Amino acid sequence: MITSEDLKTAVRSGLISEAQATGLTALADQRMQEAAGLAPSEEPFQLFRGFNEIFIVIGLSILFAGWTGVLAAILTAEGLPGTLSSLAGVALTLAGLYGVQRYFTLTRRMVAPSIALAVMFGLSFLTLGGILGEALDLPFGLLKPLTFATAAVGMMVHYRIFRVPFDALLIGGAVFTTVWTWLAHRNMVPDDAFALLHFSSSGLPALLSMGFGLGCFALAMRFDLSDPRRISTRAATGFWLHVLAAPAIINPLALRLLSYDHSLPLLAILCLLALVALVIDRRSFLVSGAAYAVGIVFALFDSPMLVILGLGLGLVFLGAQWDRLRGALLRALPEFPGKTRLPPYGQRI
C-alpha cells in the first residue's frame, strides 16, 4: 500500500506534482470511507441522490421538448433545405446537451440528470442516423441499421467522455438492434420491433440472443473484476450490463425447456441463475432474469400463479440470506480463475 511518505517522496523526486499527490490522497480517503459505509449485504446502486435530482430531470425533460420544438420552428422559418436544416438542428442540440452534461455530470456529479441527459443524447444520435440515411437515399431496410449504428457509436463516444454507467444499457441495446435490423433486411430474422425480447428457442434469433447475453456478461465481469469493492463507475457500468445479459441468456434456454409444456425446467434455470448471481454478487443479474422469466410465464401459461408464488418466495429468501448463502457457496467452491478478484465474501471492508 502506498503511504503518505511515499507520495511525499514522489513529489520531491518530481515523479508527480503536489496537486496530484493531494488528489490521490483525497481519492484514497473517499474510497475508504465509501467502502467502510457499505453494509455486508449491500450491492451499490443509485438512480438519484435526493428529490432535487428528480426535480432537475423533470426540468431537463421539459427543456429538451421545448428546445426541439422551438429549434424546428426557427430552422423551418429560415428556409434551409430539409436535410441541412435537420443536420443543423441535431448539431445545435448535441452542442447544447454537451454543455449541460458537462455541468451536471463532470462538475456536479449528479446521477439522475446524467442518466436523463444520456437518454437525450441517444435520441439525438438516433435522429442523426435517420437524417444521414435519408440523405444517402437508403432503402428503409438499411435505414434502420444505420440509425441504430449511429446511436451505438455516438453513445460509445459519450461514455468515453462522460463515463455515465447507464450508457452501457443504451450502447448494448443499440448494438443488438443494429445487428438484428440488418439481418431482418436480409430476411434472416423476423422484422420484430422488440427484437431484444423476441421469443425464440431455436435458429439464428436464439443464437443471437445467447451470444449477445454471454458477450454482455463477459464484459460486465471484466468491469466487476476491476473493482471488486464496487466503488467506481466501472462497477456501476457492470450493473447495467448484467441487466442486459440475464434476459438475453435466459430467453432461448427457458423457451426451449418450456416447449415441453412444463414449468419445472424454468425454475431449474432460475436456480442456476441464482447460483451464478451469488458467486458474482450481483442481484441485478438474478432480478433481471427473473423479471423476464415472469413475463415468459405469463405469456405462455394460462395459470402461472403457482410458479410466480415459488419464484417470489425464492427471491425473498435469497434477499434475506444473501451473504450467508454466498459465503457458504464460495467457501465450498474450489479455487477458480478470478475468485480472488470477486467481492469479498463474509464481510466487505
C-alpha positions as CSV (number, residue, x, y, z in Angstrom):
1,M,0.0,0.0,0.0
2,I,1.3,3.5,-0.9
3,T,1.7,5.7,2.2
4,S,1.7,9.4,2.6
5,E,5.5,9.3,2.9
6,D,5.7,7.5,-0.4
7,L,3.7,10.3,-2.0
8,K,5.9,13.0,-0.4
9,T,9.0,11.2,-1.7
10,A,7.4,11.0,-5.2
11,V,6.7,14.8,-5.1
12,R,10.3,15.6,-4.0
13,S,11.7,13.4,-6.8
14,G,9.5,15.0,-9.4
15,L,7.5,11.9,-10.3
16,I,4.2,13.6,-9.5
17,S,3.2,17.1,-8.7
18,E,2.0,18.3,-5.3
19,A,-1.5,18.8,-6.7
20,Q,-1.6,15.2,-8.0
21,A,-0.4,13.9,-4.6
22,T,-3.2,15.8,-2.9
23,G,-5.7,14.5,-5.3
24,L,-4.5,10.9,-4.8
25,T,-4.8,11.2,-1.1
26,A,-8.3,12.7,-1.3
27,L,-9.4,9.9,-3.6
28,A,-8.0,7.2,-1.3
29,D,-9.7,8.7,1.7
30,Q,-13.0,8.9,-0.2
31,R,-12.8,5.2,-1.4
32,M,-12.0,4.1,2.2
33,Q,-15.0,6.0,3.6
34,E,-17.3,4.7,0.9
35,A,-16.1,1.1,1.3
36,A,-16.5,1.4,5.1
37,G,-20.0,2.7,4.7
38,L,-21.2,-0.4,2.8
39,A,-23.1,-2.9,4.8
40,P,-22.1,-6.5,4.0
41,S,-25.4,-7.2,2.3
42,E,-25.4,-4.2,0.0
43,E,-25.0,-4.1,-3.7
44,P,-24.3,-0.4,-4.6
45,F,-27.0,1.0,-6.8
46,Q,-28.1,4.6,-7.2
47,L,-30.6,6.2,-9.5
48,F,-30.7,9.6,-7.8
49,R,-29.4,11.5,-4.8
50,G,-32.4,13.3,-3.3
51,F,-35.5,14.8,-4.8
52,N,-33.6,17.8,-6.2
53,E,-32.2,15.5,-8.9
54,I,-35.7,14.3,-9.8
55,F,-36.8,18.0,-9.9
56,I,-33.9,18.7,-12.3
57,V,-34.7,15.7,-14.5
58,I,-38.3,17.0,-14.9
59,G,-37.0,20.4,-15.8
60,L,-34.5,18.9,-18.3
61,S,-37.2,16.9,-20.0
62,I,-39.5,19.9,-20.4
63,L,-36.5,22.0,-21.6
64,F,-35.5,19.3,-24.2
65,A,-39.0,19.0,-25.6
66,G,-39.3,22.8,-25.8
67,W,-35.9,23.2,-27.3
68,T,-36.6,20.7,-30.1
69,G,-39.9,22.4,-30.9
70,V,-38.6,25.9,-31.0
71,L,-35.5,24.9,-32.9
72,A,-37.5,23.2,-35.6
73,A,-39.7,26.2,-36.0
74,I,-36.7,28.6,-36.3
75,L,-34.9,26.4,-38.8
76,T,-38.0,26.0,-40.9
77,A,-38.6,29.7,-40.9
78,E,-35.0,30.3,-42.2
79,G,-35.9,28.3,-45.3
80,L,-33.0,26.0,-45.2
81,P,-33.1,22.7,-47.2
82,G,-34.7,19.9,-45.3
83,T,-31.5,17.8,-44.8
84,L,-29.3,20.8,-44.0
85,S,-31.9,22.1,-41.6
86,S,-32.2,18.8,-39.8
87,L,-28.4,18.4,-39.5
88,A,-28.1,21.9,-38.2
89,G,-30.8,21.2,-35.6
90,V,-29.1,18.0,-34.4
91,A,-25.7,19.7,-34.3
92,L,-27.1,22.5,-32.1
93,T,-28.9,20.1,-29.9
94,L,-25.8,17.9,-29.4
95,A,-23.7,21.0,-28.6
96,G,-26.2,22.2,-26.1
97,L,-26.5,18.8,-24.5
98,Y,-22.7,18.6,-24.3
99,G,-22.5,21.8,-22.2
100,V,-25.4,20.8,-19.9
101,Q,-24.0,17.3,-19.4
102,R,-20.5,18.6,-18.6
103,Y,-22.1,20.7,-15.8
104,F,-24.4,18.1,-14.3
105,T,-22.1,15.1,-14.8
106,L,-18.5,16.2,-14.6
107,T,-19.0,19.2,-12.3
108,R,-22.0,18.4,-10.1
109,R,-21.7,14.6,-10.2
110,M,-25.4,14.2,-10.3
111,V,-26.8,10.7,-11.1
112,A,-30.4,11.1,-12.3
113,P,-29.7,14.2,-14.5
114,S,-26.7,12.3,-16.0
115,I,-29.0,9.4,-17.0
116,A,-31.7,11.7,-18.4
117,L,-29.1,13.6,-20.5
118,A,-27.6,10.3,-21.7
119,V,-31.1,9.3,-23.0
120,M,-31.4,12.6,-24.7
121,F,-28.0,12.1,-26.4
122,G,-29.2,8.7,-27.5
123,L,-32.4,10.1,-29.0
124,S,-30.4,12.8,-30.8
125,F,-27.9,10.3,-32.2
126,L,-30.9,8.2,-33.4
127,T,-32.2,11.3,-35.2
128,L,-28.8,11.9,-36.7
129,G,-28.6,8.4,-38.0
130,G,-32.1,8.7,-39.6
131,I,-31.1,12.0,-41.3
132,L,-27.9,10.5,-42.7
133,G,-29.8,7.5,-44.0
134,E,-32.3,9.7,-45.8
135,A,-29.5,11.9,-47.2
136,L,-27.9,8.8,-48.6
137,D,-31.3,7.8,-50.0
138,L,-31.1,4.4,-48.4
139,P,-34.0,1.9,-48.5
140,F,-36.0,1.6,-45.3
141,G,-34.5,-1.8,-44.6
142,L,-31.0,-0.3,-44.4
143,L,-32.1,3.0,-42.9
144,K,-32.9,1.2,-39.6
145,P,-29.5,-0.4,-39.0
146,L,-27.7,2.8,-39.9
147,T,-29.8,4.7,-37.5
148,F,-29.1,2.4,-34.6
149,A,-25.4,2.0,-35.5
150,T,-25.1,5.8,-35.4
151,A,-26.6,5.8,-32.0
152,A,-24.3,3.0,-30.8
153,V,-21.2,4.8,-32.0
154,G,-22.4,8.1,-30.6
155,M,-23.1,6.7,-27.2
156,M,-19.7,5.0,-27.1
157,V,-18.1,8.4,-27.6
158,H,-20.4,9.7,-25.0
159,Y,-19.3,7.1,-22.5
160,R,-15.7,7.8,-23.3
161,I,-16.2,11.5,-22.4
162,F,-18.6,11.4,-19.5
163,R,-18.4,7.8,-18.1
164,V,-22.1,7.6,-17.4
165,P,-22.7,3.9,-16.4
166,F,-26.2,3.9,-17.9
167,D,-24.6,4.4,-21.3
168,A,-23.8,0.6,-21.2
169,L,-27.5,-0.2,-21.4
170,L,-28.1,2.2,-24.3
171,I,-25.0,1.0,-26.2
172,G,-25.8,-2.7,-25.8
173,G,-29.4,-2.2,-26.9
174,A,-28.3,-0.1,-29.9
175,V,-25.6,-2.7,-31.0
176,F,-28.0,-5.6,-30.8
177,T,-30.7,-3.8,-32.7
178,T,-28.2,-2.8,-35.4
179,V,-27.3,-6.4,-36.0
180,W,-30.9,-7.6,-35.8
181,T,-32.3,-5.0,-38.2
182,W,-29.5,-5.6,-40.7
183,L,-30.3,-9.4,-40.6
184,A,-34.0,-8.6,-40.8
185,H,-33.3,-6.6,-44.0
186,R,-31.7,-9.8,-45.4
187,N,-34.7,-11.8,-44.3
188,M,-32.6,-13.9,-41.9
189,V,-34.6,-13.0,-38.7
190,P,-38.1,-11.6,-38.2
191,D,-38.6,-7.8,-38.5
192,D,-39.6,-7.5,-34.8
193,A,-40.0,-4.1,-33.1
194,F,-39.0,-5.8,-29.8
195,A,-36.0,-7.7,-31.2
196,L,-34.1,-7.7,-27.9
197,L,-37.0,-9.6,-26.3
198,H,-38.0,-11.7,-29.3
199,F,-39.4,-15.1,-28.1
200,S,-37.3,-17.7,-29.9
201,S,-35.9,-21.1,-28.7
202,S,-34.0,-22.1,-31.8
203,G,-32.4,-20.9,-35.0
204,L,-30.5,-17.6,-35.6
205,P,-32.6,-15.5,-33.3
206,A,-31.8,-17.8,-30.3
207,L,-28.1,-17.8,-31.2
208,L,-28.1,-14.0,-31.4
209,S,-29.8,-13.7,-28.0
210,M,-27.5,-16.2,-26.4
211,G,-24.4,-14.7,-28.0
212,F,-25.4,-11.2,-27.0
213,G,-26.2,-12.2,-23.5
214,L,-22.9,-14.0,-23.0
215,G,-21.0,-11.1,-24.5
216,C,-22.6,-8.6,-22.2
217,F,-22.0,-10.9,-19.2
218,A,-18.3,-11.3,-20.1
219,L,-17.9,-7.5,-20.5
220,A,-19.8,-6.9,-17.2
221,M,-17.5,-9.3,-15.4
222,R,-14.5,-7.5,-16.8
223,F,-15.8,-4.3,-15.3
224,D,-16.7,-6.0,-12.0
225,L,-13.4,-7.8,-11.5
226,S,-11.5,-4.5,-12.0
227,D,-13.4,-3.0,-9.0
228,P,-14.4,-5.8,-6.5
229,R,-15.3,-3.3,-3.8
230,R,-17.9,-1.8,-6.1
231,I,-16.9,1.9,-5.6
232,S,-16.1,3.2,-9.1
233,T,-18.2,3.9,-12.1
234,R,-16.8,0.7,-13.7
235,A,-18.8,-1.4,-11.3
236,A,-21.9,0.7,-11.9
237,T,-21.4,0.1,-15.7
238,G,-21.2,-3.6,-15.0
239,F,-24.5,-3.4,-13.2
240,W,-26.3,-2.2,-16.3
241,L,-24.6,-4.8,-18.5
242,H,-25.8,-7.5,-16.1
243,V,-29.3,-6.1,-16.5
244,L,-29.0,-6.7,-20.3
245,A,-27.2,-10.0,-20.1
246,A,-29.6,-12.1,-18.0
247,P,-32.8,-11.8,-20.1
248,A,-30.8,-12.4,-23.3
249,I,-29.3,-15.6,-21.8
250,I,-32.4,-16.9,-20.3
251,N,-34.6,-16.3,-23.3
252,P,-33.6,-19.2,-25.6
253,L,-32.9,-21.6,-22.7
254,A,-36.2,-21.0,-21.0
255,L,-38.2,-21.1,-24.2
256,R,-36.6,-24.3,-25.3
257,L,-37.3,-26.0,-21.9
258,L,-40.8,-24.6,-21.8
259,S,-41.6,-26.1,-25.2
260,Y,-42.1,-29.3,-23.2
261,D,-45.2,-27.7,-21.6
262,H,-43.7,-27.8,-18.1
263,S,-42.6,-25.0,-15.8
264,L,-40.1,-27.0,-13.6
265,P,-37.3,-26.6,-16.2
266,L,-37.7,-22.9,-15.9
267,L,-37.4,-23.0,-12.2
268,A,-34.2,-25.1,-12.6
269,I,-32.8,-22.4,-14.9
270,L,-33.6,-19.7,-12.4
271,C,-31.9,-21.8,-9.7
272,L,-28.8,-21.9,-11.8
273,L,-29.1,-18.2,-12.4
274,A,-29.3,-17.7,-8.7
275,L,-26.1,-19.6,-8.1
276,V,-24.2,-17.6,-10.7
277,A,-25.6,-14.3,-9.2
278,L,-24.5,-15.4,-5.7
279,V,-20.9,-16.2,-6.9
280,I,-20.5,-12.9,-8.7
281,D,-22.5,-11.0,-6.0
282,R,-24.9,-9.4,-8.5
283,R,-28.6,-9.3,-7.5
284,S,-29.2,-7.3,-10.7
285,F,-28.3,-10.3,-12.8
286,L,-30.8,-12.5,-11.0
287,V,-33.6,-9.9,-10.7
288,S,-33.4,-9.0,-14.4
289,G,-33.5,-12.7,-15.4
290,A,-36.3,-13.5,-13.0
291,A,-38.4,-10.5,-14.2
292,Y,-38.0,-11.7,-17.8
293,A,-38.9,-15.2,-16.7
294,V,-42.1,-13.9,-15.1
295,G,-43.0,-12.3,-18.5
296,I,-42.4,-15.6,-20.3
297,V,-44.6,-17.5,-17.8
298,F,-47.5,-15.0,-18.2
299,A,-47.2,-15.2,-21.9
300,L,-47.1,-19.0,-22.2
301,F,-49.2,-20.3,-19.3
302,D,-52.9,-20.0,-18.5
303,S,-52.4,-20.4,-14.7
304,P,-48.9,-19.2,-13.8
305,M,-49.6,-18.1,-10.2
306,L,-48.1,-21.2,-8.6
307,V,-44.8,-20.6,-10.5
308,I,-44.9,-16.9,-9.6
309,L,-45.5,-17.8,-5.9
310,G,-42.5,-20.1,-5.8
311,L,-40.3,-17.5,-7.6
312,G,-41.4,-14.8,-5.2
313,L,-40.6,-17.0,-2.1
314,G,-37.2,-17.8,-3.6
315,L,-36.3,-14.2,-4.2
316,V,-37.4,-13.2,-0.7
317,F,-35.3,-16.0,0.9
318,L,-32.3,-15.1,-1.2
319,G,-32.6,-11.4,-0.2
320,A,-32.8,-12.3,3.5
321,Q,-29.9,-14.8,3.5
322,W,-27.7,-13.5,0.6
323,D,-24.5,-13.0,2.5
324,R,-24.7,-16.2,4.5
325,L,-25.6,-18.3,1.3
326,R,-22.9,-16.6,-0.7
327,G,-20.2,-17.1,1.9
328,A,-21.1,-20.8,2.2
329,L,-21.2,-21.3,-1.5
330,L,-17.8,-19.6,-2.2
331,R,-16.1,-21.4,0.6
332,A,-17.4,-24.7,-0.8
333,L,-16.2,-24.0,-4.3
334,P,-12.7,-24.8,-5.3
335,E,-10.3,-22.1,-6.5
336,F,-11.0,-20.9,-10.0
337,P,-9.6,-18.0,-12.1
338,G,-10.9,-14.7,-10.8
339,K,-12.2,-16.0,-7.5
340,T,-9.8,-13.7,-5.5
341,R,-11.0,-10.7,-7.6
342,L,-14.6,-11.2,-6.7
343,P,-16.2,-9.0,-4.0
344,P,-15.2,-10.2,-0.5
345,Y,-17.5,-12.8,1.0
346,G,-18.1,-12.9,4.7
347,Q,-17.5,-9.2,5.3
348,R,-16.9,-6.4,2.9
349,I,-14.3,-3.9,4.2
